[in-house]
């Protein structure tokens, strides 16, 4: 095996039609779906997945993620998804991902920050028991993206505009009994202007998850344009921020 791959979890696949946009390019949410799947596989492989957390009444919850398309990935391309655990950084367990093309070159890079949630309390779990079941040592020290996924904030002084809303329905909810994290990016892209999402290429996104959205709740979607040209989309329920996302198009 290639030395770069030996400390990583890998899966080969092909970009299917349902993963692409109108220009046959891999959508960001489709990559995030792949990354989510790889995170589950990666944690299970290292024996600290949800099965191992269940006796403690806990589950993994994604807190932040940053992804960067190095180039468009097209329908029918053969791809290899990589993920690896990068250990503990403060409160967050770090996991990186790469999507390699048929030549073994990175076409998408991503990093994510995770916490462990107590299901009954719906709060971040803390305590010495965490180090007993989750390794704080990195599986690999390689970086897909060296910087941690950043905190996203609306531009100072900006007045956000309401651009839509979404009621959390059956297709949004995962086995943690809340809206799956990938759905927020779907809602954001659906709410942004068609001439933007159809005609521009989404180069980069960073998303922060701050509060879960439960079935039946209405999430309002607010928008502001940042000075660097990126688009900020914030999801709110009852004046509480559910998520905030920075999307950069080119």
N, C-alpha and C positions, 0 to 999 in steps of 0.2 A: 504493500500500500504506500502511496505517496506520503512522505513524512509529514506534510502539512495536514493531512486528513486523519492521521492515526489517533489523535486525542480528541476527535470530534465525532458527533453522531451525524450520519449522512443518509439521505434517501434520494434515489433517482426518480424522475418523473418527466412528464411532457406537459407543456402549457396547453391546456384544453380550451375549447372554444368558450365555455362558460366562465373562464377566468379573465377574459379579455374585454376591451372596450370596442367602440365602433371602428377604431383604426387597427384592430387586432393586436393591441398592446396589453401586456399584463397589467391589470388594475392594481392599485395600491392595496385595496382591501383583500384581493386574492392573495397577494404576497403575505399580508398579515394573517390570513387564514392558514397558509402554509407554515408560517412561523409559530403560530399557536399550536398547531399539530406537533411540530418539532419540539416545542418546549415540553409538551406532555411526554413525548417519546424520550426526550433527553433526561427528564427528571425520573421517569420510570426506570430507565437504564441504569441510572446511578443510585437507584433504591431510595429516593426521597420524593417520590411522586405523591399524588393524592391518596393512594392506597396506604402508604406509610404515614401520612399525616392524619388520616381518618381517626385512628384511635385517640388522637389528641384533640379531636373536634375542630380540625383546621383544614384549610385549603390554600392553594397558591392563588394570588390575585396580582394582576399586572398593574403597576403604578405609573410607569412612563415608558414610552418607546420612541425611538428615532430611526427613521429609515431614509436611505438615499439611493435613488436609481442612478447608477453610473451610465446607463444607456437604456433605451426601451428594450423590453423583452417581448418577443413576438409569439404569436400563435404557432403551435407545433414545435417550438424549440425544445430540444432535450436539455434538461436542467438537472443540477444536483443541489439539493438543499443541505446546508451544514448548520449545526448549532453546537454550542459548548458553554458550559457553566464556568463563570469567571470569579466565583467566590463572593464574599461579603464585602460591601462598601458602605459603612455606616449602617443605616437601617435597611439598605437594599441588597438583595441578591441579584447579581448581574448575569445576564445571559445574552450572548451575541449570536448573530446569524449571518450567513452569506448564501446568496444564490449564485452558483457558478454556471457558466454557459458550457457548451459542448467542448470548448477549447480549454476549460478549466480556469477561465478568467472571471473575476467577480463582476456580475452585472447588477446586483443589489447588495448593499451592506446595511446592517441594522444592529442596534444595541437596545437592550431593554432592562428595566429595573423592576424587581418583584418584591412583594411582601407576603407574609403568611397571615391569613385572616382567621380569627376565631369565628366559626359559623354562628354559634349561639349568640355571641355578643355583637357580631358584625363589626368587630374592631381588629386592628392590627395586633397580632399575637406577639408578645415579648416574653423573654425568660430564657434561662439557661438550657431548658429542654431543647430549644431549637438547634443548638450546636451538637446535640446528641443524635439528631436525625438528619440534619442537612450539613453537608461539608462546607466549611468556610474557605477551603483551599480551592484554587482554580483547577478545573479539568484541563484547561489550556490557558496560557498567558497571552496568546495571540489576540489581536484587536481587529474586529471588523470595522468598528469606529472607535477611536481611542477615547474620545470624550464621552462622558456619561450623558444619557438622554437629559436634556435641559428642562428646567422649569419654564413653562410658557405663561406669558402674561399679556393682557391687552395693552396696546400702546398707551403711554401716559397721556391723559387728557382726552383720549378718543371717546367719542360717543358711539356705542355699538348700536347697530340697526337690527331689528328683528327680521329675519329672513325666512322663517318657517318654524314648524313644530312637528313633533312625532310622538304618537302614542305607542308605548312599549307593548308589542303584541307577541303572539305565539312564536313567530319566526325569529324574534330578537332574543329570546330567553334561552340561556344555557342551563347546565345541570347545577350551577351554583345559585339558581333561582333569581338571577338578575339579567339585565341586558348584557349580552356578550360584548366584550371590549371592541371587537372588530366592527360591530354595527354602528358605533359612533362615527367612524370615518365614512361609512356608507351614507349616514344621514347628512353629514357635512357636505359631501360631494353632491348629493341630491338637492341640497338647499342652495348651493352656490349657482351663479348665473350659468345658463347652458353654454353661452358663447365662451365662457372661461373653461369649464370642465370638458367640453367637447373639442375645442380647438387648441387648447394648450396642453403641454405635457407636464404632469405632476412630477417634479424632480425630487422633491424632498418633503417630508412631514415629520413633525414632532407632536406627540399627544401626551397629555397628562390626564390621569383618571383620578378624580377626587371624591366622588360619591357614587354609589351604585344607583342604577335606575331599575325600579321594580315593575313587574307586570301591571299594566293599567295606568301607570304614571304618564303624564304628558311632559315631554322635554322640549323646551323652547330653544331655538337656535338663533344665536346672536352673532353678528359679523362686524369686523372692522378691518380696514386696510392698514397695514403697518408701513412705516417709512421706507423699509427695504423692499417694498412691493409684495411681501408675503401676505397671505390672507389668514386672519385669526377667526376661528369659529368656536364659540363657547356654547355649551349646552347647560341649561338651567331647569331645575324643578323647584317651584315654590321659592324662588330667589336663592336657591342653593346651587353652587356650581357643580355640575356632574362631571364635565370634562371641558378641557380647552385644548385646541389644536392649532398648530401653525402649519400652513400648507404653502409651499413655494412652487410656482408654475414657471415654465419657460416655453 
